[in-house]
């Protein structure tokens, strides 16, 4: 069992401190645990389970179809969420291009983290980047955009 401090939870989930606080108040986020007189933390497996639930919700909303068939997350796997600015940085794509590729089914869909917040599973984005080198057919589809 690994305990994550707030900065690590923010990095892992892509959420802000205020969003985490609001989700905890709404009972929509794993509760923190007291680890010292003035210290709190979250159990990493609880955070991973919460993220897996968000991924499952996205896949169910897509008609039960996983957005990336080769990505099969488990609770033991380290899951990290990227926000749009991070996806733009990693892929060097414009925001509009990312959304066009998503609507065409050529880019992973984000998961809903809260009412106004979405994020992309880092492993799915990494697999998408790796797929660009797997064949010229896929690069040709991307070049159309």
C-alpha positions as CSV (number, residue, x, y, z in Angstrom):
1,X,0.0,0.0,0.0
2,X,1.4,3.4,-1.1
3,X,0.2,6.7,0.3
4,X,0.0,9.7,-2.0
5,X,0.3,13.2,-0.8
6,X,-1.8,16.0,-2.4
7,X,0.8,17.0,-5.0
8,X,1.0,13.5,-6.2
9,X,-2.8,13.1,-6.4
10,X,-3.0,16.4,-8.3
11,X,-0.3,15.1,-10.7
12,X,-1.9,11.7,-11.1
13,X,-5.5,12.9,-11.6
14,X,-4.9,16.2,-13.4
15,X,-7.4,17.8,-11.0
16,X,-6.8,21.0,-9.1
17,X,-6.8,21.2,-5.3
18,X,-10.2,23.0,-5.3
19,X,-11.8,20.4,-7.6
20,X,-10.5,17.6,-5.3
21,X,-11.9,19.3,-2.3
22,X,-15.3,19.8,-4.0
23,X,-15.4,16.2,-5.1
24,X,-14.6,15.0,-1.6
25,X,-17.4,17.2,-0.2
26,X,-19.8,15.6,-2.8
27,X,-18.6,12.1,-1.8
28,X,-17.4,11.7,-5.4
29,X,-13.7,11.1,-4.7
30,X,-11.8,8.7,-2.4
31,X,-11.5,10.2,1.1
32,X,-8.1,11.2,2.4
33,X,-6.5,9.5,5.4
34,X,-4.9,11.1,8.4
35,X,-1.2,10.0,8.3
36,X,0.1,12.4,10.9
37,X,-1.0,15.2,13.2
38,X,-1.1,17.7,10.3
39,X,-0.7,15.4,7.3
40,X,-3.2,13.6,5.1
41,X,-2.8,11.3,2.1
42,X,-4.6,9.0,-0.2
43,X,-4.2,5.3,-0.7
44,X,-2.9,4.9,-4.3
45,X,-5.1,1.9,-5.0
46,X,-8.2,4.0,-4.0
47,X,-7.1,6.7,-6.6
48,X,-6.5,4.1,-9.2
49,X,-9.9,2.5,-8.6
50,X,-11.6,5.9,-8.9
51,X,-9.8,6.5,-12.2
52,X,-10.7,3.0,-13.5
53,X,-14.4,3.8,-12.7
54,X,-14.1,7.0,-14.8
55,X,-12.5,5.0,-17.7
56,X,-15.4,2.4,-17.5
57,X,-18.0,5.2,-17.5
58,X,-16.4,6.6,-20.7
59,X,-16.3,3.2,-22.3
60,X,-20.0,2.5,-21.4
61,X,-21.0,5.9,-22.8
62,X,-19.2,4.9,-26.0
63,X,-21.5,1.9,-26.4
64,X,-19.3,-0.4,-24.4
65,X,-16.5,0.0,-26.8
66,X,-13.1,0.7,-25.3
67,X,-11.5,3.7,-26.9
68,X,-8.2,1.9,-27.1
69,X,-8.6,-1.9,-27.4
70,X,-5.0,-2.7,-26.5
71,X,-5.0,-0.6,-23.3
72,X,-6.5,-2.8,-20.6
73,X,-5.9,-1.0,-17.3
74,X,-5.9,-2.8,-13.9
75,X,-6.0,-1.5,-10.4
76,X,-2.4,-2.4,-9.9
77,X,-1.3,-0.4,-13.0
78,X,-0.1,3.1,-12.5
79,X,-2.7,5.3,-14.2
80,X,-1.9,9.0,-14.9
81,X,-4.3,11.5,-16.4
82,X,-3.2,14.3,-18.8
83,X,-5.1,17.5,-19.2
84,X,-5.5,19.1,-22.6
85,X,-2.5,21.4,-22.3
86,X,-0.3,18.4,-21.5
87,X,-1.8,16.4,-24.5
88,X,-1.1,19.4,-26.8
89,X,2.5,19.5,-25.5
90,X,3.1,15.7,-25.8
91,X,1.5,15.4,-29.3
92,X,2.4,18.8,-30.8
93,X,-1.2,18.9,-32.1
94,X,-3.5,21.9,-31.9
95,X,-6.6,21.7,-29.8
96,X,-8.9,21.6,-32.8
97,X,-6.9,18.8,-34.4
98,X,-7.2,16.7,-31.3
99,X,-10.9,17.1,-31.3
100,X,-11.2,16.4,-35.0
101,X,-9.2,13.2,-34.6
102,X,-11.3,12.2,-31.6
103,X,-14.6,12.7,-33.5
104,X,-13.2,10.5,-36.3
105,X,-12.2,7.8,-33.9
106,X,-8.5,8.3,-34.6
107,X,-7.5,9.7,-31.2
108,X,-8.3,8.4,-27.7
109,X,-11.4,9.9,-26.1
110,X,-11.0,11.7,-22.7
111,X,-12.6,10.6,-19.4
112,X,-14.8,12.8,-17.4
113,X,-13.2,13.7,-14.1
114,X,-15.8,16.1,-12.8
115,X,-18.7,18.1,-14.2
116,X,-16.4,20.5,-16.0
117,X,-13.1,18.6,-16.2
118,X,-11.9,16.0,-18.7
119,X,-8.5,14.3,-19.1
120,X,-6.8,11.7,-21.2
121,X,-5.3,8.5,-20.0
122,X,-1.5,8.9,-20.5
123,X,-1.0,5.3,-21.5
124,X,-3.6,5.7,-24.3
125,X,-2.0,8.8,-25.6
126,X,1.4,7.1,-25.5
127,X,0.0,4.2,-27.5
128,X,-1.5,6.6,-30.0
129,X,1.9,8.2,-30.5
130,X,3.6,4.8,-30.8
131,X,1.0,3.8,-33.5
132,X,2.1,6.7,-35.7
133,X,5.3,4.8,-36.4
134,X,3.5,1.5,-37.0
135,X,2.5,2.1,-40.5
136,X,2.1,4.7,-43.2
137,X,-1.7,3.9,-43.6
138,X,-2.4,5.5,-40.2
139,X,-0.1,8.5,-40.9
140,X,-2.0,9.0,-44.2
141,X,-5.3,9.2,-42.3
142,X,-3.8,11.7,-39.9
143,X,-2.4,13.7,-42.8
144,X,-5.9,14.3,-44.1
145,X,-6.6,16.5,-41.1
